[in-house]
Amino acid sequence: MGYLRASDTISGQEARAYIKIDGHTEEMFYAKNFKATAEKSKTELKTLGKRGVQNKAIGWKGSGSMTIYYATTKFRDMMYDYIQKGKDLYFDILVVNEDPMSSLGKQSIVIKNVNLNSVILAQFDVDAEILEEDMEFTFDDVEIVNRFNEPKLG
């Protein structure tokens, strides 16, 4: 019986993330963690001949969260533009997972049309060693650019 080799697990630190806003791309060096989830929207239905309720997928929605170090004003600027001018900004985030110790290779996924739900405008904490901010967002498209290789079983 085969097994997944420990060397083929992906280190959480072996990732890169890039943000693309208005055609400009930069590395998200200030990111600590990131998670984007696609969730199916379903409707329940009953039919003759079946006592149980069935489910049918009728769409999906994208949502996610990230934690960044309090080291950029970029997101506050976005929220400020929305507050002052009503200009809402959508952007893309490319996440690349590539652990050089793993034979799985690289996975690259673009999360498209990201829109922030809320932004911390100002903060301080006299007990904090490092300031961070948690952000939730929605998105409405995704592209898988690179896929992991199949693992070589041990």
N, C-alpha and C positions, 0 to 999 in steps of 0.2 A: 504494500500500500504506500503510495506517495505522500509526501507532506510538503508544506510550504517552508522553504528555507528562511531562517531568521534574517539572513542577509538581504532577502528580497522584500522585506517590509520597508516601508517608506518613512524616513525620518521626517518629523514635523518641521525641522529647521531647514531642510533641504528643499526650499521652495523659493520662488520669486513671484512678485506680483507687480503688475504695471497698470496704471490708470491712463485712460485716453479721454481727454476732454477737448472738444472743439478741434480735433485733428492733431492735438499735441499729446505725446506720450511721455510719461516719466515713470521711473521705478518708485514703488511705494515702500521706500526704505523705513518708513515710520510705522508700518503695519506689524501687529503682534499676532493676530489670528484673524481668520476669515472663513465664513461658511455660507454657501449659497445652496438653497434647497428648492427643488421643483415639487409641487404638490398637486396631485390630480384633483379636479373638482368632479364630484360624482352626484348622480341623482338616483334615488331609490325608486324601484317600480315593482308592481305586483302584476302577475300574469295568471291567466286561467291555467289550471293544471299544475301549478306549483304553489305550495303553501308558504314557502319562505319568500322573503323579500330579496330581489336581485339588485345589483348595482351596475350602473353604466357610467363610464367616464364620459364627461361632456366638455372637458377643457382642463386647463391647469393654471396655476399661478406660481410666480417665483418670489421668494423672499429670502432674506439672509441677514447676517450680522457680522460685524467686524469690531475688533478692538485695535485702536491705534495708540501710539504714544502721543501725548499732548505736545507735538513738535511741529505742527503745520497749521497755518491759518486757512488753507485751501477750502476746507469744508465750511468753515465759518463764513468765508467770502461767498460761497454758493448760497448759503442760507440768507446772508445779508442782502444779496441781489434779489432773492425772492421776497424778502420782507419789504424792501424799499421800492422795488420796481415791478414786482410780480413776475420776474423772469425765473422760471424753473429750469434747472439744468439736469440733463440726462447724460450719462457717461458710461463707458465700458471699462471692465476690469478683466485683465488677462491673468490667470493663475497658472503657473508652471510648477509641476512637481517633478523633480529629477534628482534622485539620490544616486550618487556615483558608485555606491556600494551595491546597488541592486541591479539585477539583470533585467528588470522590468522596463528600463529606458525612461522615456519622458511622456508625461501627460500634460497637455496644454488645453485649457478651457477658457473661452471668453464668455463672461457674463455681461449681457448687453442691456442697454437702456436702464442702467441702475439709477434709482432715484431715492435719495435719503428721506427717512421719515422724520428724524429729529437730529439736532446738532447741539452740542454744548457750546454756548456762546462765550462763557467765561467760567473759570473754576479756580479754586485753590483748596489745599488740604494740608494743614501744618503737620499732620502725622504721616503723610504719604512720602515715601522715599522717591517715588516716580509717579508723575501724573499720567493717567491714561483716560481714554474716552471710548465708550461703547456706542456703536451706531447700528441701527436697524435700517433695512432698505428693502425696496421691491425691485424687480426686474421683469422684463417681458420677452426675452429671447436669450438663446444660448448657442454657442458653436463649439464643437469638439474639434480642435485643430490637430492634436496628436493624441494617440491612444497608447496606454501601457502595452508592452509585450505580454504574452502569456507567461506565467511563471514556469521556471524549470523545476520540476518536482525533485525533491531529494530522495 
